[in-house]
Structures are given as C-alpha cells and as structure tokens.
C-alpha cells in the first residue's frame, strides 16, 4: 500500500503541528517541509463531499489527492482544526485498497492524532474513492471499445487492400489465420491500455 501522510495542528495551539508518514511521526524539518510543499502543490479545485456530520473537501490530480476533514474535537478556544490527509492512488487501485485505506485513516486519526472522524465522514471519503474507481473503470472500457471498433473496422480493410494489391487469393485456412491475427491484435491493444504505466511525480 502507498504511504498516507497526515498533517494536523496541535489542539493547544502551542505545540508544533503533527505530521505523520502512516503511523510514524516525522521530526526531520526538511522532510516535514517537503510533505507540506507537496500538499500545496497538488492542483485542482476543492470539492466538498456530502457528509451530514463533518465538512470534508478533496483536491485531486491523478494520482495524488488531498483530503481535508474536520474531526469532532476542536482546539482549546473552540475552533475547528482540520486534518489533512495526503496520498497517491496506486496502480493497482481497487475496492480492497479503498477499504484498507479507509480503515487505516480511521485508525491513525484515532490512535496517533487522538482525534475522531465520524463514521459519516469516513463513509464520505470511502464513497469518493469508490467514485474515482468507477470513473477509471469506465474510462478503460471506453478506450477498449474504441480500439476494438477501430481495429475491427480498419484491419480487415487493410488486409483486403494488401491481398488485392498483390493479387493473392487466400485459402479458407489462410483467411481464418488472418481473422485470428486481427483478433489477437485487438486483445493485445486492450491489454496494453489496461496495463500501461502511468506517469508519476516523485514523492517521499
């Protein structure tokens, strides 16, 4: 699983902000500043997630995301103190990753930050992850269908043109082989679209 970073101010407004890499607190000032810089560098407009008990916003620039959630606790002068959760979607993005990451978020916020995210807030975050996953699945399906249609349409035309140019009269066995080759090309292009590497920015 990719690392998750957590950034929260101290509730007494005196101690330094807490910055965690998963459950480990970062004390090195250069690493702390690098995490903060990366959080601010994630572009995108803030999107507010539907939640009845907590204000939650998200910035997303695939594959990086920044979630800001208000815990139940407030600081010593009764002001809201948001928690920032920063991470990167993995290449193997799945429902299993979503479930384990949301459990991880809830546990670290509770055990390491001593804050509480409502069940409604965690559900909203999980719902946003799921929505992104479904969008990615639909995008891959559209790409597959487009490649299939283009290949199925143009490949036979190209084969026919080549045969006509060379004045070749293929046998039934040869035609079957050409059709199989065309189908193999379609499947290969689909596999490439699913498994091609994504460009990633360097992170800690």
Secondary structure, 3 states (H helix, E strand, C coil): CCCEEEEECCCCCCCCCEEEECCEECCCHHHHHHHHHHHHHCCCCCEEECCCCCCEEEEEECCEEEEEEEEEEECCCCCEEEEEEEEECCCCCCHHHHHHHHHHHHHHHHHCCCCCCCHHHHHHHHHHHHHHHHHHHHHHHHHHHHHHHHHHHHHHHHHHHHHHHCCCCCCHHHHHHHHHHHHHHHHHHHHHHHHCCCCCCCCC
